[in-house]
Amino acid sequence: LNYNQLTGIPSTAFQGLTKLT
């Protein structure tokens, strides 16, 4: 099991934040 799978959508939102910064 990946931490990415555990977070799901919140993970995608976090990735979007990192792309902004």
N, CA, C and O atoms as a Maestro MAE file, in Angstrom:
{
 s_m_m2io_version
 :::
 2.0.0
}

f_m_ct {
 s_m_title
 :::
 protein
 m_atom[84] {
  # First column is atom index #
  i_m_mmod_type
  r_m_x_coord
  r_m_y_coord
  r_m_z_coord
  i_m_residue_number
  s_m_chain_name
  s_m_pdb_residue_name
  s_m_pdb_atom_name
  i_m_atomic_number
  :::
  1 25 0.856 -1.209 0.000 1 A "LEU " " N  " 7
  2 3 0.000 0.000 0.000 1 A "LEU " " CA " 6
  3 2 0.884 1.248 0.000 1 A "LEU " " C  " 6
  4 15 1.846 1.357 0.761 1 A "LEU " " O  " 8
  5 25 0.532 2.163 -0.861 2 A "ASN " " N  " 7
  6 3 1.312 3.391 -0.971 2 A "ASN " " CA " 6
  7 2 0.673 4.513 -0.165 2 A "ASN " " C  " 6
  8 15 -0.548 4.551 -0.010 2 A "ASN " " O  " 8
  9 25 1.480 5.416 0.341 3 A "TYR " " N  " 7
  10 3 0.943 6.558 1.081 3 A "TYR " " CA " 6
  11 2 0.068 7.399 0.160 3 A "TYR " " C  " 6
  12 15 -0.902 8.019 0.597 3 A "TYR " " O  " 8
  13 25 0.424 7.411 -1.115 4 A "ASN " " N  " 7
  14 3 -0.349 8.142 -2.115 4 A "ASN " " CA " 6
  15 2 -1.759 7.591 -2.194 4 A "ASN " " C  " 6
  16 15 -2.722 8.352 -2.290 4 A "ASN " " O  " 8
  17 25 -1.887 6.252 -2.154 5 A "GLN " " N  " 7
  18 3 -3.203 5.622 -2.234 5 A "GLN " " CA " 6
  19 2 -4.010 5.911 -0.977 5 A "GLN " " C  " 6
  20 15 -5.233 6.041 -1.036 5 A "GLN " " O  " 8
  21 25 -3.329 6.011 0.157 6 A "LEU " " N  " 7
  22 3 -4.023 6.264 1.418 6 A "LEU " " CA " 6
  23 2 -4.619 7.663 1.429 6 A "LEU " " C  " 6
  24 15 -5.739 7.865 1.898 6 A "LEU " " O  " 8
  25 25 -3.865 8.627 0.911 7 A "THR " " N  " 7
  26 3 -4.345 10.004 0.931 7 A "THR " " CA " 6
  27 2 -5.381 10.227 -0.151 7 A "THR " " C  " 6
  28 15 -6.422 10.833 0.102 7 A "THR " " O  " 8
  29 25 -5.107 9.739 -1.368 8 A "GLY " " N  " 7
  30 3 -6.076 9.887 -2.448 8 A "GLY " " CA " 6
  31 2 -6.137 11.307 -2.972 8 A "GLY " " C  " 6
  32 15 -5.141 11.837 -3.466 8 A "GLY " " O  " 8
  33 25 -7.304 11.925 -2.866 9 A "ILE " " N  " 7
  34 3 -7.510 13.274 -3.394 9 A "ILE " " CA " 6
  35 2 -6.628 14.316 -2.684 9 A "ILE " " C  " 6
  36 15 -6.039 15.165 -3.354 9 A "ILE " " O  " 8
  37 25 -6.524 14.273 -1.346 10 A "PRO " " N  " 7
  38 3 -5.664 15.236 -0.648 10 A "PRO " " CA " 6
  39 2 -4.241 15.217 -1.207 10 A "PRO " " C  " 6
  40 15 -3.572 16.249 -1.255 10 A "PRO " " O  " 8
  41 25 -3.787 14.043 -1.628 11 A "SER " " N  " 7
  42 3 -2.447 13.924 -2.189 11 A "SER " " CA " 6
  43 2 -2.349 14.715 -3.487 11 A "SER " " C  " 6
  44 15 -1.347 15.381 -3.748 11 A "SER " " O  " 8
  45 25 -3.406 14.633 -4.299 12 A "THR " " N  " 7
  46 3 -3.408 15.358 -5.572 12 A "THR " " CA " 6
  47 2 -3.386 16.859 -5.316 12 A "THR " " C  " 6
  48 15 -2.710 17.604 -6.026 12 A "THR " " O  " 8
  49 25 -4.118 17.298 -4.310 13 A "ALA " " N  " 7
  50 3 -4.170 18.721 -3.979 13 A "ALA " " CA " 6
  51 2 -2.792 19.175 -3.507 13 A "ALA " " C  " 6
  52 15 -2.356 20.281 -3.824 13 A "ALA " " O  " 8
  53 25 -2.111 18.321 -2.752 14 A "PHE " " N  " 7
  54 3 -0.777 18.653 -2.249 14 A "PHE " " CA " 6
  55 2 0.207 18.766 -3.406 14 A "PHE " " C  " 6
  56 15 1.073 19.641 -3.415 14 A "PHE " " O  " 8
  57 25 0.064 17.869 -4.387 15 A "GLN " " N  " 7
  58 3 0.951 17.914 -5.552 15 A "GLN " " CA " 6
  59 2 0.731 19.208 -6.319 15 A "GLN " " C  " 6
  60 15 1.678 19.796 -6.841 15 A "GLN " " O  " 8
  61 25 -0.521 19.650 -6.387 16 A "GLY " " N  " 7
  62 3 -0.827 20.901 -7.072 16 A "GLY " " CA " 6
  63 2 -0.180 22.076 -6.359 16 A "GLY " " C  " 6
  64 15 0.262 23.034 -6.992 16 A "GLY " " O  " 8
  65 25 -0.129 21.993 -5.031 17 A "LEU " " N  " 7
  66 3 0.474 23.064 -4.243 17 A "LEU " " CA " 6
  67 2 1.970 23.128 -4.499 17 A "LEU " " C  " 6
  68 15 2.548 24.209 -4.606 17 A "LEU " " O  " 8
  69 25 2.593 21.956 -4.596 18 A "THR " " N  " 7
  70 3 4.034 21.929 -4.824 18 A "THR " " CA " 6
  71 2 4.355 22.469 -6.200 18 A "THR " " C  " 6
  72 15 5.411 23.068 -6.404 18 A "THR " " O  " 8
  73 25 3.440 22.258 -7.161 19 A "LYS " " N  " 7
  74 3 3.681 22.765 -8.509 19 A "LYS " " CA " 6
  75 2 3.577 24.288 -8.522 19 A "LYS " " C  " 6
  76 15 4.274 24.956 -9.285 19 A "LYS " " O  " 8
  77 25 2.702 24.836 -7.672 20 A "LEU " " N  " 7
  78 3 2.541 26.287 -7.609 20 A "LEU " " CA " 6
  79 2 3.791 26.933 -7.041 20 A "LEU " " C  " 6
  80 15 4.211 28.001 -7.487 20 A "LEU " " O  " 8
  81 25 4.378 26.279 -6.057 21 A "THR " " N  " 7
  82 3 5.588 26.801 -5.448 21 A "THR " " CA " 6
  83 2 6.768 26.224 -6.196 21 A "THR " " C  " 6
  84 15 7.915 26.522 -5.863 21 A "THR " " O  " 8
  :::
 }
 m_bond[83] {
  # First column is bond index #
  i_m_from
  i_m_to
  i_m_order
  :::
  1 1 2 1
  2 2 3 1
  3 3 4 2
  4 3 5 1
  5 5 6 1
  6 6 7 1
  7 7 8 2
  8 7 9 1
  9 9 10 1
  10 10 11 1
  11 11 12 2
  12 11 13 1
  13 13 14 1
  14 14 15 1
  15 15 16 2
  16 15 17 1
  17 17 18 1
  18 18 19 1
  19 19 20 2
  20 19 21 1
  21 21 22 1
  22 22 23 1
  23 23 24 2
  24 23 25 1
  25 25 26 1
  26 26 27 1
  27 27 28 2
  28 27 29 1
  29 29 30 1
  30 30 31 1
  31 31 32 2
  32 31 33 1
  33 33 34 1
  34 34 35 1
  35 35 36 2
  36 35 37 1
  37 37 38 1
  38 38 39 1
  39 39 40 2
  40 39 41 1
  41 41 42 1
  42 42 43 1
  43 43 44 2
  44 43 45 1
  45 45 46 1
  46 46 47 1
  47 47 48 2
  48 47 49 1
  49 49 50 1
  50 50 51 1
  51 51 52 2
  52 51 53 1
  53 53 54 1
  54 54 55 1
  55 55 56 2
  56 55 57 1
  57 57 58 1
  58 58 59 1
  59 59 60 2
  60 59 61 1
  61 61 62 1
  62 62 63 1
  63 63 64 2
  64 63 65 1
  65 65 66 1
  66 66 67 1
  67 67 68 2
  68 67 69 1
  69 69 70 1
  70 70 71 1
  71 71 72 2
  72 71 73 1
  73 73 74 1
  74 74 75 1
  75 75 76 2
  76 75 77 1
  77 77 78 1
  78 78 79 1
  79 79 80 2
  80 79 81 1
  81 81 82 1
  82 82 83 1
  83 83 84 2
  :::
 }
}
